[in-house]
């Protein structure tokens, strides 16, 4: 696998991690597989929304709330 523009620090970290586990750089893919296949807990919706809209200015005024409308009365029509 070729990853273009891989950061030198990241590559050195991967190389050191492989050496620490007594693996060669060819076996580094095993480290990547192990890390990438671990189940990750889903990010809660609120956190995802905050991350997505961080930095977005909201200057628009919120509309005034009103009472909900009444549902139609279907039984009264003959």
N, C-alpha and C positions, 0 to 999 in steps of 0.2 A: 504494500500500500504506500502510495506517495501522497504526502500532505504538503502542498506547496506553501511557501512562506511560513513554515512552522517556526515559532519564536525560538531563538537559541536558548533562552532560559528554560522554556518548557521542554525542549529536547534534552537539555542537560539534566533536568529534574527526572525525566523519564529514564535516561541512561543510568542515573544514580539509583533510582528505585529498582531498576532491573538488576543492577549490581548488588544492591542490598539483599535482594531475594535470590542472589546467585543465578541470575538468568542472563542470557546474552541479549543483545539488542534485537535479534531475530525473535526471541521469545517475549519481547516487550508487548507484542500483540496480545499475548495471554493476559498481561496486566490490564491492557486496555479493555479486553473482552470482559474480564472479571469486574472492572469498575463500571463499564457501560451496561452490563446486564443485571446489575443489582437493582431491584425494584426501588423506585424513588416514590416517596409519598407525594400525592398530588398537592399542588399549591392551592390553598383555599381561594375561593373566588374573590373575596375582598382584597387579598394581597395581589392577585393577578391584575385586578382593576387598578389598584394604586400604582403598580409598576407600569402598566400600559399607559396611563394618563398622567404620569408624573411630569411636571413641567408644563402642562397645558393650563393656560389661564382661563378662568371661568368668570367673566365679567357680566354675563347676561343675568338680568333679574329673574328670579323664579316666579312663575305665575301664581296668583292668589288661589288658594284652595276654595272649592265650593262643595256644596252638598251633592251626593250622588243623585243622578236622575232616577225617577221612579220607573220600575219595570212596567211593561205594557200589561194591561188587563185583558187577556184573551177571552176570558169567560163572559164578559159583558156584551160582546158583539154577537148578534144573532144572525 
